[in-house]
Amino acid sequence: MPKRPTRNKQSIRPGSKPVTAGDLISARLPALAQRALLAPEASVWHVAVMKALGPELAVKVNRCTLDSGRITVIAESSAWAARMRFALAEAETTLAAVTPGFRELTVRVRPRRAVAAKG
């Protein structure tokens, strides 16, 4: 029985060179540097929200965003969201003092994942 011919595999794809982690970081460096400059300013309001909630409620926050003066806190469930609304109502004046252009504070519940239909 004759031998099978060896396949001519290319070890490197034509047209692309291997990318190192250093290349990826340096390509993204301008965006990372810009984000780092914004972080201290953005973190002041975030720290104020977490401090107002306290350690028990802060761990139940999924996400906290600031968009056009509106602080939105996303809670794990409706029960935790109700408790967060009461805690943050008292801290609204503090948040207005540390957040430039503060308009309103909203607490929302994280949407649940849709359950896949079994069939």
N, C-alpha and C positions, 0 to 999 in steps of 0.2 A: 504494500500500500504506500502511495507516495506521501511525502511530508506536506503538510499545509504550508503555504507561503506565509512569511511573517508580515504582519500588518505594518504599514508605514504610519505610525502615530506621531503626531506633532506634540512635543512637550510644551511648547509655548504657543499661544494663539497668535496668529499673524496680525500685526498692526497694533498690538497692545503690549506694553511692558509691565512687568510685575510692579505692584503698588505696595509700598511699605507703610507701616503705621505712621512714620514720620512725615511721609508725603501727604497722607490724609489729614493729619493735624495741621500741617503748614497751609494746606489748601483752605481749611476752615478757620484759620487763625483770625482773620479780620472780623468775621462774624462773632467769634468767641470773645475777642477783645471788646467789641462794641457791647455785647451782652454783659460782660463783666463790669463795664462802666455804669450800666443801668441798674445793676443789682443792689448797690447800697441804697439808692433812692427808693427802689421798689420794696425793699425789705422792711422799711420803717413801718409802713401800714400793715404789712403781713405780721410783723411781730406784735403790733398793737392789737390786731384781731385775735391772735393766739393767746395773748396775755389776758384779754377780756374774757375769753372762753374758759380759761383755766385748764389745768392738765387733764381733767376728766373728759371735758368736751372737745379739747383740741385733738385728741387722738381719733375722734369720730369724724373729722373733716377729711373729705376726699380731695377737694381742690378749693383754692381760694384765688380769685382773679380780680384785677382792677381794670376796668375798661370805660374810658370816657367819664371818670368820676363815679362810676357805679362799682361798688365792691360786692361781689357775688361769692357766697360761701356755699359749697355743695356738701350736704350731709349724707351719711350712710342710709338713714331711714327717716320716716316722717316724725317718729318720736324724738329722735335726736335733733331734728330740725326745729321742732317746737321749743325744745330747751335752749337751743342756740339763739333763737329769736329773742327770748326773754333776756338771756345774758348779754347779747349784743345791743339791745335797746338801751341799756344803761350806759354803754360805752360809745354811743353814737357821737357825743360831743368830743370825746377824745379822738376818735377816728377823723372827725372833721378838722381837728387841729393839726394832725400829722399828715393828712392826705391832701395834696393840692388839688383843688377843683372837685372836692367831694360833693356828690349830689344825693346819692341814696345807698342804702345797704339792703341787700336781698339775701335770703337764705332759701336754697332750693334743695330738693331731694334728688339724689342720684338715680337716674333711670335704671330700672332693672333690665337685665338681659332677657331677650326673648327666648322662651323655651322652645327647643326644636321639636317639631311635631313627630311623633313616632308613627311609623306607618308600614 
